[in-house]
């Protein structure tokens, strides 16, 4: 869902600004992959920190 939202926002920005440069298009195509890879890497490398963060009580 997050990847689709990011692509939608980026596409809307490109449409609003009427800018269709190669750099923007590359960024639009590559950034979701990079974000997904980074998230997977964080989750896989530090499962204990993710679990402790999820189970930690929220202090306002």
VMD Tcl script that draws the C-alpha trace (Angstrom):
set ca {
  {0.00 0.00 0.00}
  {2.80 2.39 0.93}
  {4.63 1.79 -2.34}
  {1.49 2.46 -4.37}
  {0.81 5.63 -2.40}
  {4.33 6.89 -3.02}
  {4.02 6.26 -6.75}
  {0.62 7.97 -6.85}
  {1.94 11.05 -5.04}
  {5.01 11.22 -7.29}
  {2.88 10.82 -10.43}
  {0.47 13.52 -9.21}
  {3.41 15.86 -8.57}
  {4.77 15.22 -12.05}
  {1.34 15.84 -13.57}
  {0.77 19.04 -11.59}
  {4.17 20.49 -12.48}
  {4.01 19.28 -16.09}
  {7.58 18.03 -15.69}
  {8.50 14.75 -17.34}
  {12.27 14.63 -17.13}
  {14.27 11.42 -17.23}
  {15.60 12.02 -13.71}
  {12.12 12.35 -12.22}
  {10.94 9.25 -14.06}
  {13.96 7.24 -12.85}
  {13.41 8.45 -9.29}
  {9.73 7.50 -9.53}
  {10.59 3.98 -10.67}
  {13.58 3.33 -8.38}
  {12.63 4.98 -5.07}
  {9.88 2.45 -4.12}
  {12.34 -0.40 -4.72}
  {15.01 1.30 -2.60}
  {12.57 2.03 0.24}
  {11.27 -1.55 0.19}
  {14.80 -2.99 0.17}
  {15.85 -0.75 3.04}
  {12.79 -1.73 5.07}
  {13.39 -5.43 4.44}
  {17.05 -5.06 5.40}
  {16.18 -3.30 8.66}
  {13.52 -5.85 9.61}
  {15.70 -8.84 8.75}
  {18.86 -7.54 10.42}
  {17.26 -6.31 13.68}
  {14.18 -8.40 14.51}
  {14.74 -8.02 18.25}
  {14.67 -4.22 18.09}
  {11.49 -4.28 16.01}
  {9.79 -6.64 18.46}
  {10.85 -4.59 21.49}
  {9.66 -1.41 19.78}
  {6.26 -2.95 18.99}
  {5.80 -4.38 22.48}
  {7.02 -1.24 24.28}
  {4.25 0.69 26.05}
  {3.56 4.09 24.51}
  {4.40 6.88 26.92}
  {2.68 10.12 25.94}
}
mol new
graphics top color blue
foreach p $ca { graphics top sphere $p radius 0.5 }
foreach p [lrange $ca 0 end-1] q [lrange $ca 1 end] { graphics top cylinder $p $q radius 0.2 }
display resetview
